[in-house]
């Protein structure tokens, strides 16, 4: 998952909200760590 940080944040945030999933679920879907999801979305 590469790209501009803002784009990644939006993409992850939208995925989490739309699919009502957890940070762990989003991390698995995008192939990144939970820490990365937290860092990008927060």
PDB file of N, CA, C and O in Angstrom, chain B, residues numbered from 101:
ATOM      1  N   UNK B 101       0.852  -1.173   0.000  1.00  0.00           N
ATOM      2  CA  UNK B 101       0.000   0.000   0.000  1.00  0.00           C
ATOM      3  C   UNK B 101       0.891   1.226   0.000  1.00  0.00           C
ATOM      4  O   UNK B 101       1.444   1.605   1.032  1.00  0.00           O
ATOM      5  N   UNK B 102       1.023   1.828  -1.135  1.00  0.00           N
ATOM      6  CA  UNK B 102       1.870   3.008  -1.260  1.00  0.00           C
ATOM      7  C   UNK B 102       1.014   4.184  -1.685  1.00  0.00           C
ATOM      8  O   UNK B 102      -0.106   4.011  -2.166  1.00  0.00           O
ATOM      9  N   UNK B 103       1.539   5.355  -1.506  1.00  0.00           N
ATOM     10  CA  UNK B 103       0.812   6.546  -1.920  1.00  0.00           C
ATOM     11  C   UNK B 103       0.986   7.649  -0.912  1.00  0.00           C
ATOM     12  O   UNK B 103       1.657   7.496   0.109  1.00  0.00           O
ATOM     13  N   UNK B 104       0.370   8.754  -1.220  1.00  0.00           N
ATOM     14  CA  UNK B 104       0.429   9.911  -0.339  1.00  0.00           C
ATOM     15  C   UNK B 104      -0.300   9.584   0.962  1.00  0.00           C
ATOM     16  O   UNK B 104      -1.350   8.942   0.947  1.00  0.00           O
ATOM     17  N   UNK B 105       0.250  10.021   2.062  1.00  0.00           N
ATOM     18  CA  UNK B 105      -0.286   9.686   3.385  1.00  0.00           C
ATOM     19  C   UNK B 105      -1.757  10.071   3.504  1.00  0.00           C
ATOM     20  O   UNK B 105      -2.552   9.302   4.044  1.00  0.00           O
ATOM     21  N   UNK B 106      -2.129  11.241   3.011  1.00  0.00           N
ATOM     22  CA  UNK B 106      -3.525  11.676   3.109  1.00  0.00           C
ATOM     23  C   UNK B 106      -4.456  10.732   2.342  1.00  0.00           C
ATOM     24  O   UNK B 106      -5.550  10.416   2.811  1.00  0.00           O
ATOM     25  N   UNK B 107      -4.021  10.291   1.173  1.00  0.00           N
ATOM     26  CA  UNK B 107      -4.833   9.367   0.379  1.00  0.00           C
ATOM     27  C   UNK B 107      -4.985   8.042   1.096  1.00  0.00           C
ATOM     28  O   UNK B 107      -6.067   7.454   1.116  1.00  0.00           O
ATOM     29  N   UNK B 108      -3.883   7.569   1.692  1.00  0.00           N
ATOM     30  CA  UNK B 108      -3.940   6.310   2.442  1.00  0.00           C
ATOM     31  C   UNK B 108      -4.881   6.435   3.623  1.00  0.00           C
ATOM     32  O   UNK B 108      -5.651   5.517   3.906  1.00  0.00           O
ATOM     33  N   UNK B 109      -4.828   7.567   4.318  1.00  0.00           N
ATOM     34  CA  UNK B 109      -5.675   7.777   5.490  1.00  0.00           C
ATOM     35  C   UNK B 109      -7.146   7.744   5.094  1.00  0.00           C
ATOM     36  O   UNK B 109      -7.962   7.113   5.765  1.00  0.00           O
ATOM     37  N   UNK B 110      -7.476   8.419   4.012  1.00  0.00           N
ATOM     38  CA  UNK B 110      -8.870   8.438   3.542  1.00  0.00           C
ATOM     39  C   UNK B 110      -9.314   7.039   3.135  1.00  0.00           C
ATOM     40  O   UNK B 110     -10.404   6.594   3.493  1.00  0.00           O
ATOM     41  N   UNK B 111      -8.466   6.359   2.392  1.00  0.00           N
ATOM     42  CA  UNK B 111      -8.812   5.014   1.916  1.00  0.00           C
ATOM     43  C   UNK B 111      -9.035   4.049   3.089  1.00  0.00           C
ATOM     44  O   UNK B 111     -10.009   3.296   3.102  1.00  0.00           O
ATOM     45  N   UNK B 112      -8.142   4.078   4.055  1.00  0.00           N
ATOM     46  CA  UNK B 112      -8.285   3.214   5.225  1.00  0.00           C
ATOM     47  C   UNK B 112      -9.509   3.593   6.044  1.00  0.00           C
ATOM     48  O   UNK B 112     -10.280   2.728   6.460  1.00  0.00           O
ATOM     49  N   UNK B 113      -9.684   4.883   6.271  1.00  0.00           N
ATOM     50  CA  UNK B 113     -10.835   5.344   7.051  1.00  0.00           C
ATOM     51  C   UNK B 113     -12.150   4.965   6.414  1.00  0.00           C
ATOM     52  O   UNK B 113     -13.060   4.488   7.092  1.00  0.00           O
ATOM     53  N   UNK B 114     -12.259   5.174   5.110  1.00  0.00           N
ATOM     54  CA  UNK B 114     -13.484   4.812   4.398  1.00  0.00           C
ATOM     55  C   UNK B 114     -13.739   3.306   4.463  1.00  0.00           C
ATOM     56  O   UNK B 114     -14.876   2.868   4.638  1.00  0.00           O
ATOM     57  N   UNK B 115     -12.684   2.531   4.321  1.00  0.00           N
ATOM     58  CA  UNK B 115     -12.828   1.076   4.379  1.00  0.00           C
ATOM     59  C   UNK B 115     -13.338   0.635   5.756  1.00  0.00           C
ATOM     60  O   UNK B 115     -14.241  -0.195   5.856  1.00  0.00           O
ATOM     61  N   UNK B 116     -12.750   1.198   6.807  1.00  0.00           N
ATOM     62  CA  UNK B 116     -13.144   0.833   8.172  1.00  0.00           C
ATOM     63  C   UNK B 116     -14.607   1.182   8.416  1.00  0.00           C
ATOM     64  O   UNK B 116     -15.352   0.381   8.981  1.00  0.00           O
ATOM     65  N   UNK B 117     -15.018   2.368   7.994  1.00  0.00           N
ATOM     66  CA  UNK B 117     -16.404   2.801   8.226  1.00  0.00           C
ATOM     67  C   UNK B 117     -17.377   2.010   7.368  1.00  0.00           C
ATOM     68  O   UNK B 117     -18.386   1.517   7.874  1.00  0.00           O
ATOM     69  N   UNK B 118     -17.092   1.882   6.083  1.00  0.00           N
ATOM     70  CA  UNK B 118     -18.011   1.215   5.161  1.00  0.00           C
ATOM     71  C   UNK B 118     -18.221  -0.253   5.529  1.00  0.00           C
ATOM     72  O   UNK B 118     -19.334  -0.772   5.446  1.00  0.00           O
ATOM     73  N   UNK B 119     -17.139  -0.911   5.936  1.00  0.00           N
ATOM     74  CA  UNK B 119     -17.220  -2.343   6.221  1.00  0.00           C
ATOM     75  C   UNK B 119     -17.398  -2.656   7.701  1.00  0.00           C
ATOM     76  O   UNK B 119     -17.455  -3.821   8.095  1.00  0.00           O
ATOM     77  N   UNK B 120     -17.487  -1.600   8.523  1.00  0.00           N
ATOM     78  CA  UNK B 120     -17.651  -1.764   9.969  1.00  0.00           C
ATOM     79  C   UNK B 120     -16.649  -2.784  10.506  1.00  0.00           C
ATOM     80  O   UNK B 120     -17.006  -3.721  11.222  1.00  0.00           O
ATOM     81  N   UNK B 121     -15.416  -2.578  10.147  1.00  0.00           N
ATOM     82  CA  UNK B 121     -14.351  -3.505  10.535  1.00  0.00           C
ATOM     83  C   UNK B 121     -13.439  -2.868  11.573  1.00  0.00           C
ATOM     84  O   UNK B 121     -13.594  -1.699  11.928  1.00  0.00           O
ATOM     85  N   UNK B 122     -12.510  -3.640  12.040  1.00  0.00           N
ATOM     86  CA  UNK B 122     -11.557  -3.177  13.046  1.00  0.00           C
ATOM     87  C   UNK B 122     -10.263  -2.743  12.373  1.00  0.00           C
ATOM     88  O   UNK B 122     -10.064  -2.947  11.176  1.00  0.00           O
ATOM     89  N   UNK B 123      -9.393  -2.144  13.169  1.00  0.00           N
ATOM     90  CA  UNK B 123      -8.075  -1.772  12.673  1.00  0.00           C
ATOM     91  C   UNK B 123      -7.341  -3.023  12.201  1.00  0.00           C
ATOM     92  O   UNK B 123      -6.663  -3.008  11.174  1.00  0.00           O
ATOM     93  N   UNK B 124      -7.483  -4.089  12.955  1.00  0.00           N
ATOM     94  CA  UNK B 124      -6.836  -5.354  12.590  1.00  0.00           C
ATOM     95  C   UNK B 124      -7.358  -5.864  11.250  1.00  0.00           C
ATOM     96  O   UNK B 124      -6.582  -6.345  10.424  1.00  0.00           O
ATOM     97  N   UNK B 125      -8.669  -5.763  11.030  1.00  0.00           N
ATOM     98  CA  UNK B 125      -9.271  -6.205   9.769  1.00  0.00           C
ATOM     99  C   UNK B 125      -8.793  -5.368   8.591  1.00  0.00           C
ATOM    100  O   UNK B 125      -8.509  -5.895   7.516  1.00  0.00           O
ATOM    101  N   UNK B 126      -8.708  -4.065   8.802  1.00  0.00           N
ATOM    102  CA  UNK B 126      -8.231  -3.177   7.736  1.00  0.00           C
ATOM    103  C   UNK B 126      -6.766  -3.458   7.423  1.00  0.00           C
ATOM    104  O   UNK B 126      -6.360  -3.451   6.260  1.00  0.00           O
ATOM    105  N   UNK B 127      -5.981  -3.705   8.458  1.00  0.00           N
ATOM    106  CA  UNK B 127      -4.563  -3.999   8.261  1.00  0.00           C
ATOM    107  C   UNK B 127      -4.394  -5.258   7.417  1.00  0.00           C
ATOM    108  O   UNK B 127      -3.559  -5.306   6.514  1.00  0.00           O
ATOM    109  N   UNK B 128      -5.189  -6.265   7.718  1.00  0.00           N
ATOM    110  CA  UNK B 128      -5.102  -7.520   6.975  1.00  0.00           C
ATOM    111  C   UNK B 128      -5.499  -7.305   5.511  1.00  0.00           C
ATOM    112  O   UNK B 128      -4.835  -7.814   4.608  1.00  0.00           O
ATOM    113  N   UNK B 129      -6.562  -6.565   5.281  1.00  0.00           N
ATOM    114  CA  UNK B 129      -7.051  -6.306   3.926  1.00  0.00           C
ATOM    115  C   UNK B 129      -6.010  -5.559   3.084  1.00  0.00           C
ATOM    116  O   UNK B 129      -5.811  -5.878   1.912  1.00  0.00           O
ATOM    117  N   UNK B 130      -5.349  -4.565   3.684  1.00  0.00           N
ATOM    118  CA  UNK B 130      -4.404  -3.732   2.943  1.00  0.00           C
ATOM    119  C   UNK B 130      -2.968  -4.237   3.029  1.00  0.00           C
ATOM    120  O   UNK B 130      -2.076  -3.673   2.396  1.00  0.00           O
ATOM    121  N   UNK B 131      -2.738  -5.288   3.801  1.00  0.00           N
ATOM    122  CA  UNK B 131      -1.405  -5.873   3.870  1.00  0.00           C
ATOM    123  C   UNK B 131      -0.396  -5.032   4.628  1.00  0.00           C
ATOM    124  O   UNK B 131       0.785  -5.003   4.284  1.00  0.00           O
ATOM    125  N   UNK B 132      -0.867  -4.347   5.660  1.00  0.00           N
ATOM    126  CA  UNK B 132       0.017  -3.537   6.495  1.00  0.00           C
ATOM    127  C   UNK B 132      -0.191  -3.937   7.956  1.00  0.00           C
ATOM    128  O   UNK B 132      -1.087  -4.720   8.269  1.00  0.00           O
ATOM    129  N   UNK B 133       0.633  -3.402   8.837  1.00  0.00           N
ATOM    130  CA  UNK B 133       0.507  -3.742  10.250  1.00  0.00           C
ATOM    131  C   UNK B 133      -0.568  -2.892  10.916  1.00  0.00           C
ATOM    132  O   UNK B 133      -0.964  -1.850  10.393  1.00  0.00           O
ATOM    133  N   UNK B 134      -1.039  -3.351  12.087  1.00  0.00           N
ATOM    134  CA  UNK B 134      -2.005  -2.579  12.867  1.00  0.00           C
ATOM    135  C   UNK B 134      -1.424  -1.223  13.223  1.00  0.00           C
ATOM    136  O   UNK B 134      -2.125  -0.211  13.200  1.00  0.00           O
ATOM    137  N   UNK B 135      -0.149  -1.208  13.551  1.00  0.00           N
ATOM    138  CA  UNK B 135       0.513   0.037  13.925  1.00  0.00           C
ATOM    139  C   UNK B 135       0.473   1.039  12.770  1.00  0.00           C
ATOM    140  O   UNK B 135       0.285   2.235  12.991  1.00  0.00           O
ATOM    141  N   UNK B 136       0.645   0.561  11.565  1.00  0.00           N
ATOM    142  CA  UNK B 136       0.609   1.429  10.403  1.00  0.00           C
ATOM    143  C   UNK B 136      -0.784   2.027  10.240  1.00  0.00           C
ATOM    144  O   UNK B 136      -0.920   3.218   9.963  1.00  0.00           O
ATOM    145  N   UNK B 137      -1.803   1.217  10.410  1.00  0.00           N
ATOM    146  CA  UNK B 137      -3.180   1.724  10.291  1.00  0.00           C
ATOM    147  C   UNK B 137      -3.423   2.785  11.353  1.00  0.00           C
ATOM    148  O   UNK B 137      -3.955   3.853  11.049  1.00  0.00           O
ATOM    149  N   UNK B 138      -3.046   2.508  12.583  1.00  0.00           N
ATOM    150  CA  UNK B 138      -3.210   3.490  13.654  1.00  0.00           C
ATOM    151  C   UNK B 138      -2.466   4.784  13.332  1.00  0.00           C
ATOM    152  O   UNK B 138      -3.012   5.875  13.499  1.00  0.00           O
ATOM    153  N   UNK B 139      -1.244   4.666  12.879  1.00  0.00           N
ATOM    154  CA  UNK B 139      -0.415   5.829  12.594  1.00  0.00           C
ATOM    155  C   UNK B 139      -1.023   6.685  11.478  1.00  0.00           C
ATOM    156  O   UNK B 139      -1.035   7.913  11.565  1.00  0.00           O
ATOM    157  N   UNK B 140      -1.523   6.028  10.436  1.00  0.00           N
ATOM    158  CA  UNK B 140      -2.034   6.749   9.273  1.00  0.00           C
ATOM    159  C   UNK B 140      -3.394   7.380   9.554  1.00  0.00           C
ATOM    160  O   UNK B 140      -3.645   8.517   9.154  1.00  0.00           O
ATOM    161  N   UNK B 141      -4.260   6.658  10.230  1.00  0.00           N
ATOM    162  CA  UNK B 141      -5.624   7.138  10.453  1.00  0.00           C
ATOM    163  C   UNK B 141      -5.693   8.163  11.590  1.00  0.00           C
ATOM    164  O   UNK B 141      -6.511   9.082  11.551  1.00  0.00           O
ATOM    165  N   UNK B 142      -4.851   8.007  12.579  1.00  0.00           N
ATOM    166  CA  UNK B 142      -4.913   8.905  13.747  1.00  0.00           C
ATOM    167  C   UNK B 142      -4.381  10.277  13.452  1.00  0.00           C
ATOM    168  O   UNK B 142      -4.369  11.137  14.333  1.00  0.00           O
TER     169      UNK B 142
END
